[in-house]
Amino acid sequence: MRFIFNKKAIVYLCNIFSMVQGRYKFLLITILLLFIQTICFSQALSSAEYKMKAVLNSGTSNIPKDLLISKTIVAISLNNGDNTKRSDWKSFAEEAHFYIKKLGIDAVMYFYIDDLICGPDVQRAIINQMIRRDIKNILLLSRDVINGREQFFGIVTPFNKRPEFIAHNQPAWKSQTSDLEILFRNLARSIDNADVVLENLLIIDQPEYFGNINIVKGKRFETFNTDLRIDRIAIPKFDDIPTDDTSGKMADLINDENSKNLLKNSQLEQLMVNYPYKFGFISYDYNEKKLASKGFQFVLLRVKNSGKSVRKLLGYEINNEVKELITVRKGKDGNVSVKNIPIDEMVYKYYVKHINSGDIYLGEQWDGDDNWQDAFANHINSIIEKLSQK
């Protein structure tokens, strides 16, 4: 089968990636730029991207055989040069969907890439939703600027039904072009050469977007559990990125990023130095029952996304009239400062989760911040202050 596309205006978008704790939360985002690192090392890469070689088999370009007879999700990455705020990614999704439908790909849901990796509880909930909807494949689309030129990237790979979204060394189709239409022409040619069977005939005309999702499996409390005085809490650390099968410039970049992670873990230790109760640093495992078997009753987790999305995910009341979030900080000297953060900008928000019940504890006041260090300190200091009260 052959595909002919009409030229459409290209929407200027690109990808934005973020460092998140835990070994699996890197994996989905890393495949989006799997092949970029072979083209341009002058571009600044995020922590997640350094894991590319450990994720997909870059020596293959395989089209999943069930691509045109099954459901697919689309993850879009944008970069407007401002990592604090996402661009109008839905305009890009609408343009891409025109080509995707022509190809016969049943894209049943579109995600902004940050929504897929913004926290372990979010990722777990999305995985379960994808399994329930019988999603088989993932299409990742990105636009970036490399050496001053706009570049579009596409990757198609199977969904492995696990928290890491994909398996180590699994095959993937990938392409890079300077034009979105040409990217989909390349995909059409690969589909044609693979002799893939087309059965997807009832495809929606407009993209369906990922909405709010319930990540709280237990109860939700805007306070702290006093059992933290006696029970042990797990603090996820920033894990090293594997350097398996990497060499040369990529290995240097990974080693450099691991050095940064070492510094971040040192910062974590410093931020916990005054915590008077039981805790331990851990490599996060999506099977949290393993943490319980090691003597942990609580785990400290975080969500990173736009302020509005974070509040939705954590069950806060949303007032569409509010344009800024107010974070109250209390310093070691007892002085209080206030920080206003636009609600559409990226924020970090930590919370405590009781492992066995799934209950979450958010604290009595909003303490999200625009960097992980301050957000972490805000939350830990609030715990200490609250539990020190009689």
C-alpha positions in Angstrom: 0.0 0.0 0.0 1.2 3.6 -0.8 0.4 6.8 1.0 0.2 10.3 -0.4 0.1 13.3 2.0 -0.9 16.9 1.4 1.7 19.4 2.7 0.6 21.2 5.9 2.2 24.0 7.9 4.8 22.7 10.3 4.2 23.7 13.9 7.3 24.7 15.7 7.7 22.4 18.6 10.5 20.4 20.3 11.3 18.2 23.2 11.9 18.8 26.8 13.2 16.2 29.1 13.7 16.0 32.8 15.7 14.1 35.3 13.6 12.0 37.6 14.5 9.6 40.3 14.4 5.8 39.9 15.8 3.5 37.2 12.6 2.9 35.2 11.4 6.5 35.0 14.2 7.3 32.6 13.3 4.6 30.0 10.4 5.9 28.0 11.8 9.4 27.5 15.2 8.1 26.6 14.0 6.3 23.5 12.7 9.5 22.0 16.2 10.7 21.2 17.8 7.3 20.8 19.3 8.1 17.5 20.0 11.8 18.0 23.2 11.1 20.0 24.7 9.5 16.9 24.1 12.7 14.9 24.9 15.6 17.2 26.8 15.6 20.5 27.0 19.4 20.7 23.4 19.5 21.7 22.8 19.5 25.5 21.2 16.2 26.5 19.2 15.5 29.6 19.9 12.8 32.2 17.1 10.6 30.8 18.5 10.7 27.3 21.9 9.3 28.4 20.2 6.0 28.9 19.4 5.5 25.2 21.9 2.8 24.5 20.6 0.7 27.4 17.1 0.8 26.1 16.6 0.1 22.4 18.6 -1.7 19.8 19.9 1.2 17.7 21.1 -1.2 15.0 17.5 -2.1 14.0 14.7 -0.3 12.3 11.8 -2.6 12.7 8.1 -1.9 12.2 5.9 -3.7 14.7 3.9 -6.3 12.7 0.7 -5.4 14.6 1.0 -1.6 14.1 -2.0 -1.4 11.7 -4.2 -3.9 13.5 -3.8 -2.7 17.1 -4.0 0.4 19.3 -1.1 2.9 19.7 -0.4 5.8 22.0 1.4 8.9 20.8 3.9 10.7 23.1 4.9 14.2 22.0 7.9 16.2 23.1 8.1 20.0 22.7 10.9 22.5 23.4 10.3 26.2 23.2 13.7 27.0 24.7 12.0 27.4 28.1 12.2 24.3 30.3 9.9 25.9 32.8 6.8 25.9 30.6 5.3 23.6 28.0 4.4 24.8 24.5 1.1 24.4 22.7 1.7 20.7 22.1 -1.9 19.9 21.1 -1.5 22.0 17.9 1.4 19.7 16.9 -0.7 16.6 17.9 -3.5 17.8 15.5 -1.1 18.1 12.6 0.6 14.8 13.3 -2.8 13.0 13.6 -3.6 14.0 10.0 -0.7 11.8 8.9 -1.1 9.1 11.5 -4.7 8.5 10.5 -3.7 8.3 6.8 -1.2 5.6 7.7 -3.9 3.5 9.4 -2.4 3.8 12.9 -5.1 3.8 15.5 -3.8 6.4 17.9 -6.2 6.2 20.7 -4.5 8.6 23.1 -2.0 11.4 22.9 0.3 12.3 25.8 2.7 15.2 26.5 6.0 13.4 27.3 6.2 15.0 30.8 2.9 13.4 31.7 4.3 9.9 31.2 7.3 10.3 33.4 6.3 12.9 36.0 6.3 10.5 39.0 6.2 6.8 39.8 2.5 6.7 40.9 1.5 8.5 37.7 3.5 6.2 35.6 2.1 3.1 37.3 -1.5 4.4 36.8 -0.8 5.1 33.1 0.7 1.7 32.6 -2.5 0.1 34.1 -4.7 2.2 31.8 -2.7 1.2 28.7 -3.0 -2.4 29.6 -6.8 -2.1 30.2 -7.1 -0.5 26.8 -5.0 -3.2 25.1 -2.3 -0.7 23.8 0.3 -2.6 21.8 2.7 0.1 20.5 4.1 3.5 21.3 4.8 6.3 18.7 7.1 9.0 19.9 7.3 12.3 18.1 9.6 15.2 18.7 10.9 18.4 17.2 14.2 19.9 18.1 16.8 22.4 16.8 20.2 20.9 16.1 23.0 23.1 14.8 20.5 25.8 14.1 18.2 23.6 12.0 14.8 22.2 12.8 14.7 18.5 13.0 11.8 16.1 13.5 12.2 12.7 15.1 10.0 9.7 15.2 10.3 6.3 16.9 7.8 3.4 16.8 8.3 0.5 19.3 6.2 -2.1 21.1 4.8 -1.4 24.6 6.0 -4.1 27.0 3.3 -3.7 29.6 5.8 -3.0 32.3 6.6 0.2 34.3 9.6 0.9 32.0 7.3 0.9 29.0 9.9 -0.8 26.8 12.4 -3.7 27.3 16.2 -3.6 27.1 17.6 -3.9 23.6 14.2 -4.2 21.9 13.9 -3.3 18.2 12.4 0.0 17.1 11.7 2.0 13.9 13.3 5.4 13.9 13.7 8.4 11.6 15.0 11.9 11.6 14.1 14.6 9.0 13.8 18.3 8.6 10.1 18.1 7.6 7.2 16.4 9.5 5.6 15.3 6.3 8.8 13.6 5.1 9.0 11.9 8.5 5.7 10.2 7.9 6.5 9.4 4.3 9.5 7.5 5.6 7.3 5.7 8.0 4.8 4.9 5.2 7.7 3.5 3.1 8.9 1.3 5.9 5.3 0.1 6.6 5.0 -0.7 2.9 8.3 -2.6 2.8 7.4 -4.6 5.9 4.2 -5.7 4.2 2.2 -4.9 7.3 -1.5 -5.9 7.3 -4.0 -3.0 7.6 -7.2 -3.6 9.6 -7.6 -0.3 11.5 -10.5 1.3 9.6 -12.4 3.2 12.2 -9.9 5.8 13.4 -11.1 9.0 15.1 -10.7 12.3 13.2 -9.3 14.3 16.0 -6.7 13.4 18.7 -7.9 12.1 22.0 -5.8 13.6 24.8 -4.8 12.1 28.1 -6.8 13.6 30.9 -6.6 13.5 34.7 -5.9 10.1 36.3 -6.4 8.9 39.8 -3.0 8.1 41.4 -4.2 7.8 45.0 -5.0 4.2 45.8 -5.7 4.8 49.5 -6.8 7.9 51.3 -5.6 11.5 50.8 -4.5 13.6 53.7 -3.3 17.3 53.8 -1.3 16.6 56.9 1.5 14.2 58.0 1.2 10.8 59.6 2.5 10.9 63.2 3.8 7.3 62.8 6.7 8.9 60.9 8.1 9.5 64.4 8.7 5.8 64.9 8.4 4.2 61.4 11.1 4.2 58.7 10.7 6.2 55.5 12.5 5.4 52.2 14.1 8.3 50.3 14.7 7.5 46.6 18.1 8.5 45.4 19.3 9.6 42.0 20.4 6.3 40.4 23.5 6.0 38.2 22.8 5.5 34.5 24.2 2.2 33.1 27.2 2.5 30.7 26.7 -0.9 29.2 27.6 -1.1 25.5 28.6 2.6 25.4 31.9 4.1 24.4 33.5 7.3 23.2 31.5 10.5 23.5 28.3 8.9 24.8 30.2 7.1 27.6 31.8 10.5 28.5 28.4 12.1 28.6 27.0 9.3 30.8 29.9 9.5 33.1 29.5 13.2 33.4 25.8 12.8 34.2 26.6 10.2 36.8 29.0 12.6 38.4 26.1 15.1 38.6 23.9 12.4 40.2 26.6 11.8 42.7 26.4 15.5 43.6 22.7 15.4 43.8 22.8 12.4 46.2 25.3 14.3 48.3 22.7 17.2 48.4 20.0 14.7 49.5 22.2 13.6 52.4 22.8 17.2 53.4 19.0 17.9 53.2 18.3 15.0 55.5 21.1 15.7 58.0 18.6 17.3 60.5 15.8 14.7 60.0 15.5 13.2 63.5 13.5 10.1 62.6 14.2 6.8 60.9 15.0 6.8 57.2 17.1 5.2 54.5 18.2 6.0 51.0 17.0 3.5 48.3 16.9 2.8 44.6 13.2 3.1 43.9 11.5 -0.2 42.9 8.0 -0.1 41.5 7.2 -3.2 43.6 6.9 -1.2 46.8 6.2 -4.3 48.8 9.9 -5.0 48.5 10.5 -1.8 50.4 8.2 -3.1 53.2 10.1 -6.3 53.4 13.2 -4.2 54.1 11.6 -2.5 57.0 10.2 0.6 55.4 6.7 1.7 56.1 6.7 4.9 54.1 8.3 6.2 50.9 8.9 9.8 49.9 7.7 10.4 46.3 7.4 13.4 44.0 5.5 14.7 41.0 7.1 17.0 38.5 4.8 18.7 36.0 3.1 22.1 35.4 1.7 23.4 38.7 -1.8 23.0 37.5 -1.2 19.4 36.5 0.5 18.5 39.7 -2.4 19.9 41.7 -4.9 17.9 39.6 -2.9 14.7 40.0 -2.6 15.1 43.8 -6.3 15.9 44.2 -6.1 19.5 45.1 -9.1 21.8 44.3 -8.6 23.6 41.0 -9.6 27.2 40.6 -9.2 28.3 37.0 -9.0 31.9 38.1 -5.8 31.3 40.0 -2.7 32.2 37.9 0.0 31.6 40.4 0.8 29.1 43.2 2.1 30.5 46.5 4.9 28.5 48.2 5.7 29.4 51.8 9.3 28.6 52.8 10.6 28.6 56.3 14.4 28.9 56.7 16.5 27.3 59.4 16.5 30.6 61.2 12.7 30.6 61.3 12.3 33.4 58.8 9.4 32.9 56.4 9.6 33.8 52.7 6.9 33.5 50.0 7.5 32.5 46.4 5.0 33.0 43.6 5.2 30.5 40.7 3.0 30.8 37.6 0.6 27.9 37.6 1.6 26.7 34.1 5.3 26.5 34.9 7.0 23.3 36.0 7.0 22.5 39.7 8.2 19.7 42.0 5.9 18.5 44.7 6.9 15.9 47.3 4.5 13.7 49.3 4.7 10.8 51.7 3.1 7.5 50.8 2.2 4.7 53.3 3.3 1.6 51.5 0.8 -0.9 52.7 -2.4 1.2 52.6 -1.5 3.5 49.6 -2.5 6.6 51.7 -0.7 9.8 50.8 0.3 12.7 53.0 0.7 16.1 51.4 1.3 18.4 54.3 -0.8 21.2 55.6 0.3 23.8 53.2 1.4 23.9 49.6 5.1 23.4 49.4 5.8 22.7 45.7 8.7 24.6 44.2 10.4 25.3 40.9 13.5 23.1 41.8 13.8 19.8 43.4 16.1 20.9 46.2 13.8 23.6 47.6 10.7 21.4 47.1 12.5 18.6 49.0 13.7 20.9 51.8 10.2 22.5 52.1 8.6 19.1 52.6 11.1 17.6 55.0 11.2 20.8 57.1 7.4 20.7 57.3 7.5 17.1 58.5 10.0 18.0 61.2 8.1 21.0 62.3 4.8 19.2 62.4 6.0 16.1 64.2 8.0 18.1 66.8 4.7 19.6 68.0 3.2 17.9 71.0 
